[in-house]
Amino acid sequence: MIKSPRLAILILLFTVALIAFPSIGCFSATKGLPVMTLTLPDGSQYQGAVLNKQPHGRGVKTFPDGRQYSGLFRNGEFDGYGVMSYPDGRRETGNWQAGKLISNTEKIQKN
């Protein structure tokens, strides 16, 4: 039992921060997860951290049409900072959520 209320509050805040923000500092969402290569149902290849047989954490997904996403995944979907590269040279960089680009920090068009 923790006797100091300040220590109890500090531990509680630390625990909440780890749950709410798993990729802060050394508490990366990828830390401790197995790194595997998967062939997904859509024919794409994934290499990176896996949780419950799904991409989760840092990884790279290569699609059959040549597109490649490199970045963070959550429960099988793009989620967090990542880069989508296209076979024609285009590239989209930004934050993704639930598989969709929500904030574009850089968009490079084909020359």
Phi, psi and omega in degrees: 000136180273124184272334183269120179297327179295318178295319179298318179294318178299315179296318179297314179297319178298316180296316179297319179298319179294323180286316184286327184230072186293345182259017179284130172052227183283355181266051183296146178296340182273336185303127177087352179272146178291146175259125185221167170249127182237146166256119185269161184304332180278004179091356180282159178250138178233137173227123180158199182290143184228139174223127181054042178063024178230150173303130182201113186109209181278138178186179180229129178242124179248123182272157179301331181277002176100349176295153178217127176251130177234120181164212184264145178233152172219122180050043175088354182244155175298130183200104184120196182288135178196169181232126174256120179251139181250154181300333181275004177102348177292155179210137176240127181237136178166199180261135182244150175215129180051039176086000182240144177287120183253335175216120185265115179267339179200133177229115180253121180270159174297138179286000000 
